[in-house]
Amino acid sequence: MDDERQRIVRVAGARRAKLTRVEGTSSEPHVKTERSAPADGDRGPNDERMLREVPPHY
């Protein structure tokens, strides 16, 4: 069971430690999927107003 856990490895001169790789995982980042607006027929009653408004911090 201890073989399946990640280990913390200190790196000299680095601020952060590294973790060892676990079998069955990938070190590649997740790809963010592009979100698209729904088709015109799938809009709700407030969608037009929500798309026009801009939050005050913009």
Residue pairs with C-beta under 8 A, 6 or more apart in sequence:
4 22
4 23
5 22
6 19
6 20
6 21
6 22
7 19
7 20
8 17
8 18
8 19
9 17
9 18
9 19
9 20
10 17
11 17
11 18
21 27
